[in-house]
Amino acid sequence: MFCLDLGVVVFVTVGKDEDNELELCARTGDTYRRTSYNTVGGVHLLGGTPFRKNFAGIGYKYDYDKDAFIPPKPYPSWVLNAQTCLWEAPTPMPIDNPYYIWDEAITSWKKIEAVT
């Protein structure tokens, strides 16, 4: 369960189904929506029913039209994937080496050397 303030998640808590939280919402003026810890990018990691595209986190936005949680945008150049509601780099990360970091100054992936 999470609480929204103007569409932004302000806290996440274990709770009951959102329909059972109506009394609390009426008393506090907050909005509550159910979220699933096992949902990422619209897929339930354990094969169950995905809930609202992504697990809610503090600072995430709730898109009412998509009925989805969207994490904060990590970099200005990244774009939102409308299917997964996750942010993606404008170019995919290379797969030849696991050690890359996004460099926003050059809007590209930068290879870093592994520390041994």
MMTF fields as JSON, N, C-alpha, C and O atoms, coordinates in Angstrom:
{
  "mmtfVersion": "1.0.0",
  "mmtfProducer": "UNKNOWN",
  "numBonds": 463,
  "numAtoms": 464,
  "numGroups": 116,
  "numChains": 1,
  "numModels": 1,
  "chainsPerModel": [1],
  "groupsPerChain": [116],
  "chainIdList": ["A"],
  "bondAtomList": [4, 2, 8, 6, 12, 10, 16, 14, 20, 18, 24, 22, 28, 26, 32, 30, 36, 34, 40, 38, 44, 42, 48, 46, 52, 50, 56, 54, 60, 58, 64, 62, 68, 66, 72, 70, 76, 74, 80, 78, 84, 82, 88, 86, 92, 90, 96, 94, 100, 98, 104, 102, 108, 106, 112, 110, 116, 114, 120, 118, 124, 122, 128, 126, 132, 130, 136, 134, 140, 138, 144, 142, 148, 146, 152, 150, 156, 154, 160, 158, 164, 162, 168, 166, 172, 170, 176, 174, 180, 178, 184, 182, 188, 186, 192, 190, 196, 194, 200, 198, 204, 202, 208, 206, 212, 210, 216, 214, 220, 218, 224, 222, 228, 226, 232, 230, 236, 234, 240, 238, 244, 242, 248, 246, 252, 250, 256, 254, 260, 258, 264, 262, 268, 266, 272, 270, 276, 274, 280, 278, 284, 282, 288, 286, 292, 290, 296, 294, 300, 298, 304, 302, 308, 306, 312, 310, 316, 314, 320, 318, 324, 322, 328, 326, 332, 330, 336, 334, 340, 338, 344, 342, 348, 346, 352, 350, 356, 354, 360, 358, 364, 362, 368, 366, 372, 370, 376, 374, 380, 378, 384, 382, 388, 386, 392, 390, 396, 394, 400, 398, 404, 402, 408, 406, 412, 410, 416, 414, 420, 418, 424, 422, 428, 426, 432, 430, 436, 434, 440, 438, 444, 442, 448, 446, 452, 450, 456, 454, 460, 458],
  "bondOrderList": [1, 1, 1, 1, 1, 1, 1, 1, 1, 1, 1, 1, 1, 1, 1, 1, 1, 1, 1, 1, 1, 1, 1, 1, 1, 1, 1, 1, 1, 1, 1, 1, 1, 1, 1, 1, 1, 1, 1, 1, 1, 1, 1, 1, 1, 1, 1, 1, 1, 1, 1, 1, 1, 1, 1, 1, 1, 1, 1, 1, 1, 1, 1, 1, 1, 1, 1, 1, 1, 1, 1, 1, 1, 1, 1, 1, 1, 1, 1, 1, 1, 1, 1, 1, 1, 1, 1, 1, 1, 1, 1, 1, 1, 1, 1, 1, 1, 1, 1, 1, 1, 1, 1, 1, 1, 1, 1, 1, 1, 1, 1, 1, 1, 1, 1],
  "groupList": [{"groupName": "MET", "atomNameList": ["N", "CA", "C", "O"], "elementList": ["N", "C", "C", "O"], "formalChargeList": [0, 0, 0, 0], "bondAtomList": [1, 0, 2, 1, 3, 2], "bondOrderList": [1, 1, 2], "singleLetterCode": "M", "chemCompType": "L-PEPTIDE LINKING"}, {"groupName": "PHE", "atomNameList": ["N", "CA", "C", "O"], "elementList": ["N", "C", "C", "O"], "formalChargeList": [0, 0, 0, 0], "bondAtomList": [1, 0, 2, 1, 3, 2], "bondOrderList": [1, 1, 2], "singleLetterCode": "F", "chemCompType": "L-PEPTIDE LINKING"}, {"groupName": "CYS", "atomNameList": ["N", "CA", "C", "O"], "elementList": ["N", "C", "C", "O"], "formalChargeList": [0, 0, 0, 0], "bondAtomList": [1, 0, 2, 1, 3, 2], "bondOrderList": [1, 1, 2], "singleLetterCode": "C", "chemCompType": "L-PEPTIDE LINKING"}, {"groupName": "LEU", "atomNameList": ["N", "CA", "C", "O"], "elementList": ["N", "C", "C", "O"], "formalChargeList": [0, 0, 0, 0], "bondAtomList": [1, 0, 2, 1, 3, 2], "bondOrderList": [1, 1, 2], "singleLetterCode": "L", "chemCompType": "L-PEPTIDE LINKING"}, {"groupName": "ASP", "atomNameList": ["N", "CA", "C", "O"], "elementList": ["N", "C", "C", "O"], "formalChargeList": [0, 0, 0, 0], "bondAtomList": [1, 0, 2, 1, 3, 2], "bondOrderList": [1, 1, 2], "singleLetterCode": "D", "chemCompType": "L-PEPTIDE LINKING"}, {"groupName": "GLY", "atomNameList": ["N", "CA", "C", "O"], "elementList": ["N", "C", "C", "O"], "formalChargeList": [0, 0, 0, 0], "bondAtomList": [1, 0, 2, 1, 3, 2], "bondOrderList": [1, 1, 2], "singleLetterCode": "G", "chemCompType": "PEPTIDE LINKING"}, {"groupName": "VAL", "atomNameList": ["N", "CA", "C", "O"], "elementList": ["N", "C", "C", "O"], "formalChargeList": [0, 0, 0, 0], "bondAtomList": [1, 0, 2, 1, 3, 2], "bondOrderList": [1, 1, 2], "singleLetterCode": "V", "chemCompType": "L-PEPTIDE LINKING"}, {"groupName": "THR", "atomNameList": ["N", "CA", "C", "O"], "elementList": ["N", "C", "C", "O"], "formalChargeList": [0, 0, 0, 0], "bondAtomList": [1, 0, 2, 1, 3, 2], "bondOrderList": [1, 1, 2], "singleLetterCode": "T", "chemCompType": "L-PEPTIDE LINKING"}, {"groupName": "LYS", "atomNameList": ["N", "CA", "C", "O"], "elementList": ["N", "C", "C", "O"], "formalChargeList": [0, 0, 0, 0], "bondAtomList": [1, 0, 2, 1, 3, 2], "bondOrderList": [1, 1, 2], "singleLetterCode": "K", "chemCompType": "L-PEPTIDE LINKING"}, {"groupName": "GLU", "atomNameList": ["N", "CA", "C", "O"], "elementList": ["N", "C", "C", "O"], "formalChargeList": [0, 0, 0, 0], "bondAtomList": [1, 0, 2, 1, 3, 2], "bondOrderList": [1, 1, 2], "singleLetterCode": "E", "chemCompType": "L-PEPTIDE LINKING"}, {"groupName": "ASN", "atomNameList": ["N", "CA", "C", "O"], "elementList": ["N", "C", "C", "O"], "formalChargeList": [0, 0, 0, 0], "bondAtomList": [1, 0, 2, 1, 3, 2], "bondOrderList": [1, 1, 2], "singleLetterCode": "N", "chemCompType": "L-PEPTIDE LINKING"}, {"groupName": "ALA", "atomNameList": ["N", "CA", "C", "O"], "elementList": ["N", "C", "C", "O"], "formalChargeList": [0, 0, 0, 0], "bondAtomList": [1, 0, 2, 1, 3, 2], "bondOrderList": [1, 1, 2], "singleLetterCode": "A", "chemCompType": "L-PEPTIDE LINKING"}, {"groupName": "ARG", "atomNameList": ["N", "CA", "C", "O"], "elementList": ["N", "C", "C", "O"], "formalChargeList": [0, 0, 0, 0], "bondAtomList": [1, 0, 2, 1, 3, 2], "bondOrderList": [1, 1, 2], "singleLetterCode": "R", "chemCompType": "L-PEPTIDE LINKING"}, {"groupName": "TYR", "atomNameList": ["N", "CA", "C", "O"], "elementList": ["N", "C", "C", "O"], "formalChargeList": [0, 0, 0, 0], "bondAtomList": [1, 0, 2, 1, 3, 2], "bondOrderList": [1, 1, 2], "singleLetterCode": "Y", "chemCompType": "L-PEPTIDE LINKING"}, {"groupName": "SER", "atomNameList": ["N", "CA", "C", "O"], "elementList": ["N", "C", "C", "O"], "formalChargeList": [0, 0, 0, 0], "bondAtomList": [1, 0, 2, 1, 3, 2], "bondOrderList": [1, 1, 2], "singleLetterCode": "S", "chemCompType": "L-PEPTIDE LINKING"}, {"groupName": "HIS", "atomNameList": ["N", "CA", "C", "O"], "elementList": ["N", "C", "C", "O"], "formalChargeList": [0, 0, 0, 0], "bondAtomList": [1, 0, 2, 1, 3, 2], "bondOrderList": [1, 1, 2], "singleLetterCode": "H", "chemCompType": "L-PEPTIDE LINKING"}, {"groupName": "PRO", "atomNameList": ["N", "CA", "C", "O"], "elementList": ["N", "C", "C", "O"], "formalChargeList": [0, 0, 0, 0], "bondAtomList": [1, 0, 2, 1, 3, 2], "bondOrderList": [1, 1, 2], "singleLetterCode": "P", "chemCompType": "L-PEPTIDE LINKING"}, {"groupName": "ILE", "atomNameList": ["N", "CA", "C", "O"], "elementList": ["N", "C", "C", "O"], "formalChargeList": [0, 0, 0, 0], "bondAtomList": [1, 0, 2, 1, 3, 2], "bondOrderList": [1, 1, 2], "singleLetterCode": "I", "chemCompType": "L-PEPTIDE LINKING"}, {"groupName": "TRP", "atomNameList": ["N", "CA", "C", "O"], "elementList": ["N", "C", "C", "O"], "formalChargeList": [0, 0, 0, 0], "bondAtomList": [1, 0, 2, 1, 3, 2], "bondOrderList": [1, 1, 2], "singleLetterCode": "W", "chemCompType": "L-PEPTIDE LINKING"}, {"groupName": "GLN", "atomNameList": ["N", "CA", "C", "O"], "elementList": ["N", "C", "C", "O"], "formalChargeList": [0, 0, 0, 0], "bondAtomList": [1, 0, 2, 1, 3, 2], "bondOrderList": [1, 1, 2], "singleLetterCode": "Q", "chemCompType": "L-PEPTIDE LINKING"}],
  "groupTypeList": [0, 1, 2, 3, 4, 3, 5, 6, 6, 6, 1, 6, 7, 6, 5, 8, 4, 9, 4, 10, 9, 3, 9, 3, 2, 11, 12, 7, 5, 4, 7, 13, 12, 12, 7, 14, 13, 10, 7, 6, 5, 5, 6, 15, 3, 3, 5, 5, 7, 16, 1, 12, 8, 10, 1, 11, 5, 17, 5, 13, 8, 13, 4, 13, 4, 8, 4, 11, 1, 17, 16, 16, 8, 16, 13, 16, 14, 18, 6, 3, 10, 11, 19, 7, 2, 3, 18, 9, 11, 16, 7, 16, 0, 16, 17, 4, 10, 16, 13, 13, 17, 18, 4, 9, 11, 17, 7, 14, 18, 8, 8, 17, 9, 11, 6, 7],
  "groupIdList": [1, 2, 3, 4, 5, 6, 7, 8, 9, 10, 11, 12, 13, 14, 15, 16, 17, 18, 19, 20, 21, 22, 23, 24, 25, 26, 27, 28, 29, 30, 31, 32, 33, 34, 35, 36, 37, 38, 39, 40, 41, 42, 43, 44, 45, 46, 47, 48, 49, 50, 51, 52, 53, 54, 55, 56, 57, 58, 59, 60, 61, 62, 63, 64, 65, 66, 67, 68, 69, 70, 71, 72, 73, 74, 75, 76, 77, 78, 79, 80, 81, 82, 83, 84, 85, 86, 87, 88, 89, 90, 91, 92, 93, 94, 95, 96, 97, 98, 99, 100, 101, 102, 103, 104, 105, 106, 107, 108, 109, 110, 111, 112, 113, 114, 115, 116],
  "secStructList": [7, 3, 3, 3, 3, 6, 6, 3, 3, 3, 3, 3, 7, 7, 7, 7, 7, 4, 4, 4, 4, 2, 2, 2, 2, 2, 2, 2, 7, 7, 3, 3, 3, 7, 7, 7, 6, 6, 3, 3, 6, 6, 3, 3, 6, 6, 1, 1, 7, 7, 7, 1, 1, 1, 7, 7, 7, 6, 6, 7, 3, 3, 3, 6, 6, 6, 6, 3, 3, 3, 7, 7, 7, 1, 1, 6, 6, 7, 3, 3, 3, 6, 6, 6, 6, 3, 3, 3, 7, 1, 1, 7, 7, 7, 1, 1, 7, 1, 7, 3, 3, 3, 3, 6, 6, 6, 6, 3, 3, 3, 3, 7, 7, 7, 7, 7],
  "xCoordList": [0.846, 0.0, 0.891, 1.953, 0.484, 1.251, 0.301, -0.898, 0.839, 0.049, 0.537, 1.739, -0.414, -0.088, -0.362, -1.345, 0.511, 0.28, 0.476, 1.608, -0.598, -0.565, 0.073, 0.81, -0.204, 0.29, 1.698, 2.227, 2.334, 3.685, 3.625, 2.981, 4.293, 4.299, 5.09, 6.246, 4.448, 5.117, 5.444, 6.31, 4.772, 5.195, 4.585, 3.536, 5.271, 4.818, 4.741, 5.649, 3.658, 3.477, 2.759, 2.062, 2.927, 2.172, 0.756, 0.542, -0.191, -1.58, -2.518, -2.115, -3.761, -4.799, -5.123, -4.528, -6.066, -6.508, -6.993, -7.554, -6.778, -7.12, -8.585, -8.907, -9.488, -10.906, -11.16, -12.121, -10.315, -10.467, -9.883, -10.01, -9.246, -8.606, -9.453, -8.976, -10.691, -11.527, -11.739, -11.74, -11.919, -12.121, -10.883, -10.995, -9.701, -8.463, -8.294, -7.877, -8.614, -8.505, -9.438, -9.055, -10.65, -11.617, -11.138, -11.348, -10.501, -10.041, -8.805, -8.681, -7.874, -6.616, -6.592, -5.751, -7.502, -7.512, -6.488, -6.278, -5.847, -4.835, -5.478, -6.644, -4.714, -5.131, -4.247, -3.029, -4.85, -4.107, -4.324, -5.429, -3.278, -3.354, -2.5, -1.461, -2.96, -2.219, -1.017, -1.066, 0.057, 1.268, 1.807, 1.483, 2.607, 3.158, 4.676, 5.26, 5.301, 6.761, 7.376, 8.498, 6.65, 7.178, 6.883, 7.108, 6.386, 6.079, 7.146, 7.424, 7.741, 8.758, 8.497, 8.447, 8.334, 8.144, 6.903, 6.865, 5.888, 4.642, 4.648, 3.73, 5.686, 5.798, 5.897, 6.664, 5.109, 5.205, 6.332, 6.273, 7.357, 8.552, 8.31, 9.122, 7.202, 6.887, 5.765, 5.229, 5.415, 4.397, 2.971, 2.029, 2.797, 1.459, 0.952, 1.504, -0.1, -0.686, 0.092, 0.199, 0.637, 1.373, 0.421, -0.729, 0.915, 0.131, 0.782, 1.899, 0.123, 0.501, 1.929, 2.631, 2.351, 3.626, 4.878, 5.783, 4.961, 6.157, 5.778, 4.764, 6.601, 6.419, 6.585, 7.526, 5.692, 5.743, 6.935, 7.274, 7.554, 8.643, 8.463, 7.797, 9.044, 8.953, 9.534, 10.628, 8.8, 9.217, 8.715, 8.806, 8.185, 7.603, 6.338, 5.682, 6.003, 4.758, 3.742, 4.082, 2.495, 1.417, 0.706, 0.185, 0.687, 0.008, -1.393, -1.564, -2.391, -3.776, -4.273, -5.01, -3.881, -4.334, -3.766, -4.465, -2.492, -1.85, -2.071, -1.789, -2.578, -2.699, -1.351, -1.258, -0.306, 1.063, 1.916, 1.71, 2.881, 3.9, 5.097, 5.542, 5.627, 6.767, 7.872, 7.663, 9.059, 10.152, 10.637, 10.346, 11.376, 11.945, 12.867, 13.552, 12.87, 13.702, 15.167, 15.536, 16.017, 17.404, 18.285, 19.198, 18.011, 18.808, 17.894, 16.917, 18.176, 17.326, 17.164, 16.116, 18.175, 18.117, 17.336, 17.018, 17.028, 16.354, 14.882, 14.293, 14.294, 12.904, 12.09, 12.604, 10.814, 9.927, 9.43, 8.925, 9.584, 9.019, 7.548, 7.229, 6.655, 5.215, 4.665, 3.646, 5.317, 4.836, 5.234, 4.414, 6.488, 6.987, 6.889, 6.944, 6.743, 6.763, 8.085, 8.127, 9.158, 10.519, 11.289, 10.992, 12.279, 13.107, 14.202, 14.776, 14.493, 15.519, 16.474, 16.076, 17.743, 18.752, 18.43, 17.835, 18.819, 18.552, 19.284, 18.891, 20.346, 21.034, 21.183, 21.487, 20.974, 21.1, 22.527, 23.493, 22.643, 23.959, 24.638, 24.002, 25.917, 26.639, 26.656, 26.632, 26.697, 26.668, 28.005, 28.102, 29.048, 30.351, 31.109, 32.097, 30.65, 31.351, 30.326, 29.53, 30.32, 29.303, 29.589, 28.79, 30.7, 31.083, 30.927, 31.884, 29.703, 29.399, 28.628, 27.912, 28.799, 28.039, 27.545, 28.228, 26.369, 25.821, 26.509, 26.643, 26.948, 27.584, 26.666, 26.636, 25.937, 24.961, 25.627, 25.025, 26.856, 27.547, 27.763, 27.737, 27.976, 28.168, 26.989, 27.01, 25.976, 24.782, 25.139, 24.656, 26.015, 26.466, 26.952, 27.195, 27.086, 27.624, 29.148, 29.788, 29.707, 31.144, 31.662, 31.186, 32.619, 33.173, 34.066, 34.882, 33.909, 34.776, 35.485, 34.95, 36.644, 37.427, 37.071, 36.847, 37.02, 36.726, 37.903, 39.062, 37.59, 38.62, 38.893, 37.975, 40.153, 40.492, 41.276, 41.642],
  "yCoordList": [-1.169, 0.0, 1.232, 1.23, 2.25, 3.483, 4.658, 4.525, 5.789, 7.007, 7.994, 8.148, 8.661, 9.64, 11.053, 11.31, 11.958, 13.377, 14.037, 14.161, 14.458, 15.05, 14.107, 14.551, 12.816, 11.839, 11.355, 10.589, 11.782, 11.339, 10.48, 10.851, 9.337, 8.425, 9.068, 9.454, 9.176, 9.77, 8.74, 8.985, 7.599, 6.481, 5.192, 5.186, 4.091, 2.758, 1.95, 1.999, 1.207, 0.417, -0.881, -0.978, -1.859, -3.095, -2.798, -2.183, -3.222, -2.938, -3.91, -4.93, -3.57, -4.381, -3.837, -2.857, -4.475, -4.02, -2.579, -2.178, -1.798, -0.374, -0.123, 0.913, -1.036, -0.849, -0.812, -0.185, -1.475, -1.497, -0.26, -0.09, 0.6, 1.784, 3.045, 4.146, 2.902, 4.071, 4.941, 6.168, 4.323, 5.099, 5.936, 7.109, 5.331, 6.056, 7.198, 8.296, 6.943, 7.994, 9.157, 10.32, 8.842, 9.889, 10.728, 11.94, 10.081, 10.785, 11.631, 12.731, 11.129, 11.836, 12.645, 13.529, 12.352, 13.023, 12.459, 13.021, 11.355, 10.732, 9.78, 9.411, 9.395, 8.399, 7.174, 7.296, 6.011, 4.764, 3.884, 3.825, 3.202, 2.244, 1.036, 1.157, -0.121, -1.35, -1.433, -0.955, -2.044, -2.234, -3.635, -4.224, -4.16, -5.499, -5.444, -4.963, -5.936, -5.973, -6.741, -6.45, -7.713, -8.588, -8.119, -8.873, -6.896, -6.396, -5.406, -4.415, -5.695, -4.83, -4.766, -5.8, -3.576, -3.409, -4.091, -4.491, -4.223, -4.842, -6.36, -6.999, -6.945, -8.4, -8.776, -8.178, -9.779, -10.292, -11.317, -12.312, -11.086, -11.919, -13.359, -14.235, -13.615, -14.976, -15.608, -16.651, -14.975, -15.525, -15.152, -15.622, -14.321, -13.891, -12.761, -12.48, -12.122, -11.008, -9.729, -9.346, -9.058, -7.808, -6.709, -6.646, -5.847, -4.732, -3.415, -3.146, -2.6, -1.203, -1.026, -0.107, -1.907, -1.862, -2.006, -2.752, -1.306, -1.336, -1.2, -0.588, -1.775, -1.61, -0.138, 0.509, 0.386, 1.801, 2.066, 1.247, 3.202, 3.645, 5.121, 5.835, 5.574, 6.99, 7.819, 7.537, 8.837, 9.689, 9.231, 9.976, 8.015, 7.545, 8.341, 8.828, 8.469, 9.128, 8.062, 7.013, 8.354, 7.458, 8.078, 9.19, 7.365, 7.823, 7.229, 6.021, 8.075, 7.619, 7.015, 6.029, 7.592, 7.083, 5.69, 4.821, 5.49, 4.199, 3.225, 2.034, 3.73, 2.942, 2.293, 1.081, 3.131, 2.63, 3.542, 4.754, 2.921, 3.655, 3.86, 2.932, 5.089, 5.425, 5.962, 6.93, 5.327, 5.795, 7.172, 7.614, 7.857, 9.156, 9.009, 7.998, 10.012, 9.995, 10.114, 11.087, 9.142, 9.166, 10.2, 10.754, 10.462, 11.419, 12.167, 11.589, 13.429, 14.204, 13.588, 13.754, 12.888, 12.342, 11.027, 10.593, 10.401, 9.111, 9.295, 10.337, 8.271, 8.327, 7.229, 6.165, 7.523, 6.572, 5.532, 5.869, 4.263, 3.17, 3.076, 2.78, 3.322, 3.359, 1.999, 1.934, 0.921, -0.423, -0.813, -1.341, -0.557, -0.979, 0.102, -0.184, 1.355, 2.52, 2.609, 3.015, 2.225, 2.372, 3.283, 3.351, 3.983, 4.893, 4.115, 3.187, 4.5, 3.831, 4.861, 5.968, 4.47, 5.328, 5.472, 4.573, 6.596, 6.77, 5.762, 5.531, 5.166, 4.075, 2.917, 3.135, 1.697, 0.549, 0.393, 0.743, -0.134, -0.383, -1.506, -2.52, -1.349, -2.424, -3.697, -3.635, -4.83, -6.102, -6.829, -7.967, -6.169, -6.826, -6.847, -7.567, -6.065, -5.958, -5.503, -4.61, -6.087, -5.695, -4.382, -3.957, -3.736, -2.559, -1.276, -0.764, -0.776, 0.48, 1.367, 0.892, 2.659, 3.633, 4.696, 5.02, 5.222, 6.245, 7.565, 7.976, 8.233, 9.543, 10.557, 10.635, 11.311, 12.252, 13.385, 13.936, 13.735, 14.831, 14.514, 15.412, 13.237, 12.836, 12.001, 11.507, 11.848, 11.036, 9.704, 9.346, 8.991, 7.695, 6.845, 7.342, 5.557, 4.647, 4.763, 4.853, 4.76, 4.88, 3.591, 3.177, 2.991, 1.745, 2.044, 2.965, 1.275, 1.421, 0.098, -0.97, 0.181, -1.017, -1.622, -0.911, -2.927, -3.643, -3.506, -3.547, -3.343, -3.275, -4.698, -5.417, -5.097, -6.471, -6.49, -7.561],
  "zCoordList": [0.0, 0.0, 0.0, 0.624, -0.671, -0.67, -0.577, -0.82, -0.229, -0.109, -1.155, -1.37, -1.802, -2.836, -2.358, -1.663, -2.737, -2.527, -3.885, -4.353, -4.517, -5.853, -6.871, -7.751, -6.755, -7.717, -7.47, -8.275, -6.368, -6.045, -4.789, -3.807, -4.82, -3.674, -2.533, -2.705, -1.365, -0.206, 0.872, 1.713, 0.861, 1.694, 1.189, 0.544, 1.499, 1.119, 2.399, 3.228, 2.561, 3.766, 3.442, 2.432, 4.287, 4.149, 4.592, 5.636, 3.82, 4.164, 3.509, 2.949, 3.592, 2.993, 1.613, 1.166, 0.945, -0.356, -0.259, 0.761, -1.318, -1.289, -0.971, -0.389, -1.331, -1.027, 0.476, 0.923, 1.258, 2.713, 3.381, 4.593, 2.602, 3.163, 2.994, 3.269, 2.55, 2.284, 3.509, 3.404, 4.671, 5.903, 6.212, 6.568, 6.076, 6.334, 5.323, 5.693, 4.063, 3.038, 3.35, 3.223, 3.752, 4.072, 5.255, 5.29, 6.213, 7.405, 7.131, 7.669, 6.29, 6.067, 4.771, 4.609, 3.854, 2.567, 1.601, 0.525, 1.969, 1.127, 0.122, 0.258, -0.87, -1.85, -1.671, -1.542, -1.665, -1.502, -2.718, -3.257, -3.151, -4.233, -3.871, -3.222, -4.302, -4.047, -4.985, -6.118, -4.501, -5.288, -5.007, -3.976, -5.891, -5.724, -5.776, -6.748, -4.732, -4.637, -5.803, -6.216, -6.333, -7.372, -8.795, -9.742, -8.972, -10.304, -10.765, -10.091, -11.933, -12.527, -14.035, -14.702, -14.562, -15.994, -16.539, -17.702, -15.698, -16.13, -16.094, -16.607, -15.486, -15.385, -13.909, -13.154, -13.508, -12.139, -12.124, -12.846, -11.309, -11.304, -10.882, -11.177, -10.193, -9.752, -10.572, -10.199, -11.683, -12.561, -12.2, -12.839, -11.197, -10.791, -11.666, -12.73, -11.204, -11.925, -11.615, -10.45, -12.638, -12.38, -11.929, -12.365, -11.052, -10.527, -10.871, -10.427, -11.637, -11.869, -12.353, -11.93, -13.235, -13.967, -13.111, -13.485, -11.956, -11.119, -9.654, -9.314, -8.795, -7.355, -7.006, -7.467, -6.208, -5.819, -4.909, -4.054, -5.099, -4.247, -3.944, -4.693, -2.867, -2.509, -3.647, -4.136, -4.062, -5.158, -6.518, -7.493, -6.597, -7.855, -8.134, -7.214, -9.413, -9.792, -10.161, -10.708, -9.849, -10.243, -11.435, -11.346, -12.542, -13.75, -13.73, -13.897, -13.526, -13.419, -14.729, -14.713, -15.857, -17.151, -17.44, -17.96, -17.096, -17.325, -16.171, -16.3, -15.039, -13.81, -13.496, -13.301, -13.452, -13.326, -12.453, -12.393, -11.778, -11.036, -11.936, -12.611, -11.948, -12.787, -11.878, -11.147, -11.925, -11.073, -11.499, -12.61, -10.624, -11.001, -12.221, -12.375, -13.063, -14.269, -13.857, -13.199, -14.231, -13.767, -14.461, -13.848, -15.746, -16.521, -17.48, -17.957, -17.777, -18.679, -20.072, -20.696, -20.563, -21.92, -22.027, -23.134, -20.914, -20.964, -21.307, -21.019, -21.926, -22.374, -21.694, -21.35, -21.516, -20.854, -21.856, -22.926, -21.485, -22.272, -21.891, -20.739, -22.832, -22.548, -22.134, -21.447, -22.536, -22.186, -20.766, -20.015, -20.394, -19.087, -18.021, -16.825, -18.469, -17.563, -16.809, -15.648, -17.486, -16.977, -17.917, -19.11, -17.379, -18.165, -18.864, -18.295, -20.113, -20.89, -21.481, -21.845, -21.567, -22.189, -23.674, -24.268, -24.278, -25.701, -26.585, -27.728, -26.054, -26.75, -25.77, -24.597, -26.236, -25.336, -24.811, -25.489, -23.598, -23.027, -23.806, -24.094, -24.154, -24.845, -23.989, -22.76, -24.653, -23.918, -23.939, -23.48, -24.476, -24.577, -23.246, -23.104, -22.283, -21.003, -19.974, -20.265, -18.784, -17.796, -17.075, -16.241, -17.374, -16.62, -17.432, -18.014, -17.453, -18.118, -17.149, -16.267, -17.341, -16.57, -17.556, -18.528, -17.296, -18.176, -17.907, -16.754, -18.96, -18.85, -19.538, -20.766, -18.768, -19.316, -20.097, -21.019, -19.738, -20.433, -21.909, -22.751, -22.22, -23.618, -24.119, -25.246, -23.293, -23.565, -24.218, -25.292, -23.506, -23.994, -22.826, -21.727, -23.097, -22.092, -22.078, -23.126, -20.888, -20.72, -20.067, -19.01, -20.705, -20.188, -18.99, -19.026, -17.954, -16.784, -16.549, -16.844, -16.037, -15.779, -14.448, -13.468, -14.412, -13.159, -12.204, -12.615, -10.94, -9.923, -9.452, -9.057, -9.496, -9.088, -7.814, -7.33]
}
